[in-house]
């Protein structure tokens, strides 16, 4: 019975991971997962979701092929990270939300999102790049919550966010300069 339960849990949890691993390594991914990691996940999920929403707007309203390519990359990377963060919360029986506004840096207000959605072409591209730079900078601030984590997956996601979003900020600044 235990083997069947472990196998079932392993099969169910596979979509939550961006890499393949055994059931025992999935269990190990929860080792040393504490309040900082849980709070990080609860805050980063909506932060990443907003970046995905903005990127979907870029696919529809943007003019630049470079902006659209970047948007696709953001959607792919942050979608995988959301899946991993949701797994942490589900596996630890934690709420998907913090229950209060964390004041996450770089988040666009509802009115900012509405204004961005109304833009088209190069005006959209410029506004998108400026907003996404601020959004990514906010994520880089948030990832500092994981600076002292002992959880190996949390360390990896922190490194991935720092590396990926820092590179994207550099690219977005170049694209902004190029568009002037």
C-alpha positions in Angstrom: 0.0 0.0 0.0 2.8 2.4 0.9 4.5 1.8 -2.5 1.3 2.5 -4.3 0.8 5.7 -2.4 4.4 6.9 -3.0 4.0 6.0 -6.7 0.7 7.9 -6.9 2.1 10.9 -5.2 5.1 10.9 -7.6 2.9 10.7 -10.7 0.6 13.4 -9.4 3.5 15.7 -8.5 5.4 15.4 -11.8 3.7 18.3 -13.5 4.9 20.6 -10.7 8.5 20.1 -11.5 10.5 21.5 -14.4 12.9 18.6 -14.2 12.4 14.9 -13.9 13.4 13.3 -10.6 12.5 10.4 -8.4 9.8 10.4 -5.7 12.5 10.5 -3.0 14.1 13.6 -4.5 10.7 15.3 -4.6 10.3 14.6 -0.9 13.8 16.0 -0.4 12.8 19.1 -2.2 10.6 19.9 0.8 13.4 19.5 3.3 14.2 22.7 5.1 11.3 24.5 3.5 10.4 27.1 6.1 8.3 30.3 6.5 10.6 32.4 4.4 10.3 30.0 1.5 6.5 29.7 1.9 6.1 33.5 2.1 8.4 33.9 -0.9 6.2 31.5 -2.9 3.0 33.2 -1.8 4.3 36.5 -2.9 6.1 35.4 -6.1 3.2 33.5 -7.6 1.1 36.6 -8.2 4.2 38.6 -9.1 5.1 36.1 -11.8 1.5 35.8 -12.9 1.4 39.5 -13.6 4.6 39.3 -15.6 2.9 36.5 -17.7 -0.2 38.6 -18.1 1.9 41.6 -19.3 3.9 39.3 -21.6 0.7 38.0 -23.2 -0.3 41.6 -23.9 3.1 42.0 -25.6 2.4 39.1 -27.9 -0.9 40.7 -28.9 -0.1 44.5 -28.8 3.7 44.7 -29.4 5.4 45.6 -32.6 9.0 44.5 -32.1 10.0 40.9 -32.8 12.6 41.2 -30.0 9.9 42.2 -27.5 7.6 39.4 -28.6 10.5 36.9 -28.3 11.3 38.2 -24.8 7.6 37.9 -23.8 7.6 34.2 -24.9 10.7 33.6 -22.8 9.2 35.3 -19.8 6.0 33.2 -20.1 7.9 29.9 -20.3 10.4 30.6 -17.5 7.9 32.1 -15.1 5.2 29.5 -15.8 7.6 26.8 -14.8 8.6 28.7 -11.6 4.9 29.2 -10.7 4.4 25.5 -11.0 7.3 24.8 -8.6 6.2 27.4 -6.1 2.6 26.1 -6.2 4.0 22.6 -5.5 5.7 23.9 -2.4 2.5 25.4 -1.1 0.4 22.4 -1.9 2.8 19.9 -0.4 3.1 21.9 2.8 -0.6 22.5 2.9 0.0 26.3 2.9 -2.4 28.9 1.6 -1.7 30.0 -2.0 -2.0 33.6 -0.8 -0.5 35.5 2.1 -3.8 36.9 3.2 -2.5 40.4 3.1 -0.8 42.7 0.6 3.0 42.1 0.7 3.6 45.3 -1.2 5.6 43.5 -3.9 7.9 45.8 -5.8 7.4 46.4 -9.4 3.8 45.3 -9.5 1.5 47.4 -11.8 -1.7 48.7 -10.4 -5.0 47.7 -12.1 -5.1 51.2 -13.7 -1.6 50.8 -15.0 -2.5 47.4 -16.5 -5.6 48.8 -18.2 -3.5 51.7 -19.6 -0.8 49.3 -20.9 -3.4 47.0 -22.5 -4.8 50.0 -24.5 -1.4 50.7 -26.1 -0.4 49.3 -29.5 2.8 49.0 -31.5 5.9 50.8 -30.6 4.2 52.8 -27.8 3.2 49.5 -26.2 6.8 48.2 -26.6 8.3 51.2 -24.8 5.7 51.1 -22.0 6.0 47.3 -21.7 9.8 47.4 -21.4 9.8 50.2 -18.8 7.2 48.4 -16.7 8.8 45.0 -17.0 12.2 46.4 -16.0 10.6 47.8 -12.8 8.7 44.5 -12.4 11.9 42.4 -12.7 13.8 44.7 -10.3 11.0 44.1 -7.8 11.4 40.4 -8.2 15.2 40.7 -7.6 14.4 42.5 -4.3 11.9 39.8 -3.4 14.4 36.9 -4.0 16.6 38.2 -1.2 14.1 36.5 1.1 15.8 33.3 0.1 19.4 34.5 0.8 19.7 32.2 3.9 17.6 29.3 2.7 18.9 25.8 3.4 16.5 24.3 0.8 18.3 23.3 -2.4 15.4 23.9 -4.7 14.8 27.4 -3.1 18.5 28.1 -3.7 18.1 27.0 -7.3 15.0 29.1 -8.0 16.7 32.1 -6.4 19.7 31.7 -8.6 17.5 31.2 -11.7 15.5 34.3 -11.0 18.6 36.4 -10.3 20.4 35.2 -13.4 17.5 35.2 -15.8 15.9 38.4 -14.8 19.2 40.3 -14.5 19.9 39.3 -18.1 16.4 40.3 -19.2 16.8 43.7 -17.5 20.0 44.2 -19.5 18.3 43.2 -22.7 15.3 45.4 -22.1 17.5 48.4 -21.4 19.3 47.8 -24.7 15.9 47.5 -26.5 14.7 50.7 -25.0 17.9 52.5 -26.1 17.6 51.0 -29.6 14.0 52.2 -29.9 14.9 55.9 -29.2 
